[in-house]
Amino acid sequence: MDRYTSGSYGQAVPDWHESDAPFKVAGLVRFVRDIGWKPTSVVDIGCGTGRVLQGVCRELGATGVGVDVAGEAIARTPSEEGLTYRVGDVADAGTADMVMAIDVVEHVADDIAFVARLAKVAPHILLRIPLDISALDALRPARMLAARQEWGHRHVYTVDLAHALVRDAGLTIVQSRTDRVPVAASSTRGKVSDRARQIVHSLAPLSATRWLGGYSLLIACTP
């Protein structure tokens, strides 16, 4: 976790992905409501600057606790009634109705042990995992290497590998679906290819994800 405690991650990503928060919140809240979960308290492990937790709790009318090993990120969290933030990891989280780990699993050394520990925090577990392996990525392996070097992704997943991770951790999958944060393509070619990816995904989500990538997976699970 040196990347997060030393300040180097904050230098590489100055906004700690805050600009992505509204899109992540929208997908998470829709997913939780579709499942029928109604948590009144939420813990967010690896909360960063807390913007996702803030948005989710506002939408669901819940209180929240955010935990992150990066003190620099916790120092930027919003002050708001019903929200508490602290420097730490799963062991410092306490308990709640629902625990989230949003774009965190791919960063930890032991992903199976991490996911298994989440079951001690809450009976409802919500994961968001980037899908860094696709047929397109396999043809361009530099993309997966960049995910490791630039973003600190120690593990890469497909839909099937993410499902296997949850099962290996001893959890039961309630439901899963693909999710996406819009990408600001810098070239005409990039814009065209991204639009094509969206069109194919709207017709065949899992096939598009396996072949073209560009999506993450939301997984709702229970102990």
C-alpha positions in Angstrom: 0.0 0.0 0.0 3.0 2.3 -0.2 1.6 4.0 -3.3 -1.4 5.2 -1.2 0.3 6.1 2.0 3.4 7.7 0.6 1.6 10.3 -1.4 2.6 9.0 -4.9 -0.9 8.0 -5.8 -2.2 11.5 -5.0 0.5 13.0 -7.3 -0.5 10.7 -10.1 -4.2 11.2 -9.6 -4.6 14.7 -8.0 -8.4 14.6 -7.9 -8.5 11.0 -6.6 -11.1 10.2 -9.3 -13.6 12.7 -7.8 -14.9 13.5 -11.3 -16.0 9.9 -11.7 -18.1 9.9 -8.5 -21.4 11.1 -9.9 -21.4 8.3 -12.5 -20.4 5.7 -10.0 -23.1 6.9 -7.5 -25.8 6.7 -10.1 -24.9 3.1 -11.1 -24.5 1.9 -7.5 -27.8 3.5 -6.3 -29.8 2.1 -9.2 -28.3 -1.3 -8.6 -29.1 -1.3 -4.9 -32.6 -0.2 -5.5 -33.2 -2.8 -8.2 -32.0 -5.5 -5.8 -34.3 -4.2 -3.1 -31.7 -3.5 -0.5 -32.6 -0.7 1.9 -29.5 0.0 4.0 -29.7 2.6 6.7 -25.9 2.5 7.4 -23.1 2.1 4.9 -19.4 1.5 5.2 -17.1 2.3 2.3 -13.7 0.5 2.4 -11.1 2.4 0.3 -13.4 5.4 0.2 -10.8 7.9 -1.2 -12.0 11.4 -0.8 -15.5 10.2 0.2 -17.5 11.5 -2.7 -19.0 8.2 -3.7 -20.0 7.4 -0.1 -21.5 10.9 0.2 -23.6 10.5 -2.9 -24.8 7.0 -2.1 -25.8 7.9 1.5 -27.6 11.0 0.3 -29.6 9.0 -2.3 -30.4 6.1 0.1 -31.0 8.3 3.2 -28.3 6.4 5.1 -25.5 7.2 7.5 -22.0 6.4 6.4 -18.4 5.6 7.5 -15.6 5.8 5.1 -12.2 4.2 5.6 -9.0 4.5 3.6 -5.3 3.9 4.2 -4.4 7.1 2.5 -4.5 9.9 5.0 -4.1 12.4 2.2 -7.5 11.3 0.7 -9.2 11.3 4.1 -8.0 14.9 4.6 -10.1 15.9 1.6 -13.4 14.2 2.6 -16.5 16.4 3.0 -17.8 17.4 6.4 -21.4 16.4 6.5 -23.8 15.3 9.1 -24.2 11.5 9.2 -20.8 10.9 7.6 -17.6 9.8 9.4 -14.2 9.2 7.9 -11.1 7.6 9.3 -7.7 6.4 8.2 -7.5 2.6 8.3 -8.6 -0.6 6.7 -11.3 -3.2 7.0 -10.3 -3.9 10.7 -11.1 -0.2 11.5 -14.5 -0.1 9.7 -16.9 -1.3 12.4 -20.2 -2.8 11.2 -23.2 -1.6 9.1 -26.1 -2.7 7.0 -24.1 -2.6 3.8 -20.4 -2.5 3.0 -18.9 -1.2 -0.3 -15.5 -1.7 -1.9 -15.6 0.4 -5.1 -12.7 -0.1 -7.4 -10.6 -1.4 -4.5 -10.3 -5.2 -4.9 -7.9 -5.0 -7.8 -5.4 -2.9 -5.7 -5.0 -5.3 -2.7 -2.3 -7.9 -2.3 -4.7 -10.8 -1.4 -8.0 -10.2 -3.1 -9.7 -13.4 -1.8 -8.9 -12.6 1.9 -10.0 -9.0 1.4 -13.4 -9.9 0.0 -13.9 -12.6 2.7 -13.2 -10.0 5.5 -16.0 -7.7 4.1 -18.5 -10.3 5.4 -17.6 -9.4 8.9 -18.5 -5.8 8.3 -22.0 -6.1 6.9 -24.6 -8.7 5.7 -24.9 -6.9 2.3 -21.7 -6.5 0.3 -21.4 -4.4 -2.8 -18.3 -4.6 -5.1 -17.3 -2.7 -8.2 -14.4 -4.3 -10.1 -12.8 -3.1 -13.3 -12.7 -5.6 -16.1 -9.2 -5.1 -17.4 -9.1 -8.3 -19.5 -10.9 -8.5 -22.9 -10.1 -9.9 -26.3 -9.1 -6.4 -27.3 -6.8 -6.0 -24.3 -5.2 -9.4 -25.0 -4.2 -8.0 -28.4 -2.9 -4.8 -26.7 -1.2 -6.1 -23.5 0.3 -2.7 -22.9 -3.1 -1.7 -21.6 -3.1 -4.2 -18.8 0.5 -3.3 -18.0 -0.5 0.4 -17.8 -3.3 -0.5 -15.4 -0.7 -2.1 -13.1 1.9 0.6 -13.4 -0.3 3.7 -13.6 -3.2 2.8 -11.4 -1.8 0.1 -9.2 -4.0 -2.7 -10.3 -2.4 -5.9 -8.8 -5.0 -8.1 -10.3 -7.0 -8.1 -13.6 -10.4 -9.6 -14.1 -13.0 -10.8 -16.5 -16.6 -11.2 -15.5 -16.0 -14.9 -14.9 -12.8 -14.3 -12.8 -14.6 -11.6 -10.7 -17.5 -14.1 -10.0 -14.9 -16.8 -9.1 -13.2 -14.4 -6.7 -16.4 -13.8 -4.8 -17.2 -17.5 -4.6 -13.7 -18.3 -3.6 -14.1 -15.8 -0.7 -17.1 -17.9 0.5 -19.7 -15.4 -0.5 -23.0 -15.9 -2.4 -23.6 -13.7 -5.5 -27.1 -12.1 -5.4 -26.8 -10.3 -8.7 -24.2 -8.6 -11.0 -24.3 -6.2 -13.9 -21.8 -4.2 -15.9 -21.2 -0.6 -15.2 -19.4 2.2 -16.9 -17.9 5.7 -16.3 -17.9 7.6 -19.6 -14.5 8.1 -21.2 -13.5 11.4 -22.7 -11.9 10.2 -26.0 -9.3 12.6 -27.2 -9.4 11.6 -30.9 -12.0 11.0 -33.6 -10.9 7.4 -33.8 -11.3 7.0 -30.1 -14.8 8.6 -30.1 -15.9 6.3 -32.9 -14.6 3.2 -31.3 -16.1 4.1 -27.9 -19.5 4.8 -29.5 -19.3 1.4 -31.3 -18.4 -0.2 -27.9 -21.6 1.3 -26.4 -23.8 0.2 -29.2 -22.6 -3.4 -29.1 -22.9 -3.4 -25.3 -26.5 -2.2 -25.5 -27.3 -5.3 -27.7 -25.1 -7.9 -25.9 -23.6 -6.6 -22.6 -21.5 -9.6 -21.6 -20.2 -10.4 -25.1 -19.3 -6.8 -25.6 -17.4 -6.7 -22.3 -15.6 -9.9 -23.1 -14.5 -8.8 -26.6 -14.2 -5.0 -26.3 -13.7 -4.2 -22.6 -14.3 -0.7 -21.2 -16.6 -1.7 -18.4 -16.6 -2.6 -14.7 -18.7 -5.2 -12.9 -21.0 -4.5 -10.0 -21.6 -7.5 -7.7 -24.0 -7.7 -4.9 -23.3 -10.6 -2.5 -24.0 -11.9 0.9 -22.0 -14.2 3.4 
